[in-house]
Amino acid sequence: MSADLFGPFRVGEMTLANRMVMAPLTRNRAQADGTVPSVMAVHYGQRASAGLIVSESVPVSPQGVGYPFTPGLYADAQAVSWRRVTDLVHAAGGRIVAQLQHCGRISHPSLQPGDALPVAPSAVRPDGQAVTYSGMQDFLTPRPLEAKEIPAIVAQFRDAARQAKRAGFDGVEVHAGNGYLLDQFLRDGTNHRTDSYGGGIASRMRLLNEVLDAVCTLWPTGRVGVRVTPENTFNSMTDSDPQAHFEYFAAQLSSRGLAYLHVLEGDMSTTTRAVDYPALRAAFAGTYIANNGYDLARAQQAIAAGHADLVAFGTPFVANPDLVRRYREGLPLAVPDRNTFYTGGDTGYIDYPFHPHEEALSA
Ligand SMILES: Cc1cc2nc3c(=O)[nH]c(=O)nc-3n(C[C@H](O)[C@H](O)[C@H](O)COP(=O)(O)O)c2cc1C
């Protein structure tokens, strides 16, 4: 296979048409019951020329929900409704994996069954506010999970992974980043436990390992990826030594033969990168997906230099459903309207036009 952004690439058991990945993008367009409306199928179908689509975060259980109008995979009706999306993406020659998420402390009682407190490894309250059905509300101090509750968390991921099969996905991405539950266990700013799920680095990784063990009983490892975000401060996250800790996590993940490791490099809110990502990448033997702030030039350079096997683009895919073609043909990019990122409705979701073909021919 050529080291070309636009050439095909084999990831685990999936053959991709190109090396461009659509990064997971939560857009809050699902129904309140977590089912998927047809507008979501249109949205994803429009973007199916990406080599691989990683779905928006999909809560694995009612307890895992942290935002309004997010599509789930914990009820049969949700799985069935996702079929519209996967069928359309497949009909257009694309591939799509489900990003499995448990929000942990990034939630609010009003989003939880029985108005319960959100759960977390430790009682560490995030700064800021939760997005709820009645506007922004302050985050609360979460309830630390008891060790005896952890098998039920693992089961939530396993059950969602099973539903992802029924929904027709090509695989699953376990979301261990962006300050959600698995990341809250991985990073020492949020994991203050002293039992076998906290303390040392191996213990902090134990929940992720157990989740992967469970998910991989249902999916071949070549269809299971993991997303990590070592130094992203989003959702009030910190870690005392992301370089050492995430190199360790990457090395451990390496032995599993997973489809890929998907890394949000740096911090979404700044351009600084304190972690040495080539070193992190070197610790992982499999396919590496780089993300965060990549454009065409940086993506091509990352692939040519062997830094990345695949590059994920988030915001560029929002306004450019035909991003692959625009990059391949050197066409100008449309600019996304941030005001409609999370607002619901069709505007800013399915109405970004494809680039007119005639201009492409004369370009
Ligand atoms: C509107 C929006 C929604 C996002 N939703 C998710 C999500 O559901 N899961 C996730 O892991 N990352 C999510 N992200 C982060 C993106 O996947 C990506 O890491 C980030 O936008 C940086 O990549 P970019 O510079 O190519 O946009 C989101 C970002 C944006 C802008």
Ligand as a Chemical Component Dictionary entry (heavy atoms), coordinates in Angstrom:
data_LIG
# 
_chem_comp.id                   LIG 
_chem_comp.type                 NON-POLYMER 
_chem_comp.pdbx_formal_charge   0 
_chem_comp.three_letter_code    LIG 
# 
loop_
_chem_comp_atom.comp_id 
_chem_comp_atom.atom_id 
_chem_comp_atom.alt_atom_id 
_chem_comp_atom.type_symbol 
_chem_comp_atom.charge 
_chem_comp_atom.model_Cartn_x 
_chem_comp_atom.model_Cartn_y 
_chem_comp_atom.model_Cartn_z 
_chem_comp_atom.pdbx_ordinal 
LIG C1  C1  C 0 -18.514 19.523 17.663 1  
LIG C2  C2  C 0 -17.495 18.572 18.221 2  
LIG C3  C3  C 0 -17.923 17.379 18.774 3  
LIG C4  C4  C 0 -16.992 16.458 19.254 4  
LIG N1  N1  N 0 -17.426 15.246 19.734 5  
LIG C5  C5  C 0 -16.539 14.303 20.097 6  
LIG C6  C6  C 0 -16.971 13.013 20.498 7  
LIG O1  O1  O 0 -18.162 12.689 20.489 8  
LIG N2  N2  N 0 -16.023 12.111 20.859 9  
LIG C7  C7  C 0 -14.690 12.424 20.861 10 
LIG O2  O2  O 0 -13.862 11.568 21.189 11 
LIG N3  N3  N 0 -14.257 13.632 20.454 12 
LIG C8  C8  C 0 -15.139 14.570 20.071 13 
LIG N4  N4  N 0 -14.695 15.773 19.616 14 
LIG C9  C9  C 0 -13.260 15.987 19.385 15 
LIG C10 C10 C 0 -12.936 15.686 17.922 16 
LIG O3  O3  O 0 -13.109 14.306 17.646 17 
LIG C11 C11 C 0 -11.473 16.064 17.592 18 
LIG O4  O4  O 0 -10.639 15.367 18.463 19 
LIG C12 C12 C 0 -11.224 17.547 17.695 20 
LIG O5  O5  O 0 -12.207 18.301 16.995 21 
LIG C13 C13 C 0 -9.840  17.907 17.157 22 
LIG O6  O6  O 0 -9.726  17.551 15.802 23 
LIG P1  P1  P 0 -9.813  18.650 14.623 24 
LIG O7  O7  O 0 -8.730  19.662 14.925 25 
LIG O8  O8  O 0 -9.584  17.912 13.347 26 
LIG O9  O9  O 0 -11.171 19.281 14.715 27 
LIG C14 C14 C 0 -15.609 16.750 19.190 28 
LIG C15 C15 C 0 -15.195 17.970 18.653 29 
LIG C16 C16 C 0 -16.115 18.877 18.177 30 
LIG C17 C17 C 0 -15.626 20.167 17.557 31 
# 
loop_
_chem_comp_bond.comp_id 
_chem_comp_bond.atom_id_1 
_chem_comp_bond.atom_id_2 
_chem_comp_bond.value_order 
_chem_comp_bond.pdbx_ordinal 
LIG C1  C2  SING 1  
LIG C2  C3  SING 2  
LIG C2  C16 DOUB 3  
LIG C3  C4  DOUB 4  
LIG C4  N1  SING 5  
LIG C4  C14 SING 6  
LIG N1  C5  DOUB 7  
LIG C5  C6  SING 8  
LIG C5  C8  SING 9  
LIG C6  O1  DOUB 10 
LIG C6  N2  SING 11 
LIG N2  C7  SING 12 
LIG C7  O2  DOUB 13 
LIG C7  N3  SING 14 
LIG N3  C8  DOUB 15 
LIG C8  N4  SING 16 
LIG N4  C9  SING 17 
LIG N4  C14 SING 18 
LIG C9  C10 SING 19 
LIG C10 O3  SING 20 
LIG C10 C11 SING 21 
LIG C11 O4  SING 22 
LIG C11 C12 SING 23 
LIG C12 O5  SING 24 
LIG C12 C13 SING 25 
LIG C13 O6  SING 26 
LIG O6  P1  SING 27 
LIG P1  O7  DOUB 28 
LIG P1  O8  SING 29 
LIG P1  O9  SING 30 
LIG C14 C15 DOUB 31 
LIG C15 C16 SING 32 
LIG C16 C17 SING 33 
# 
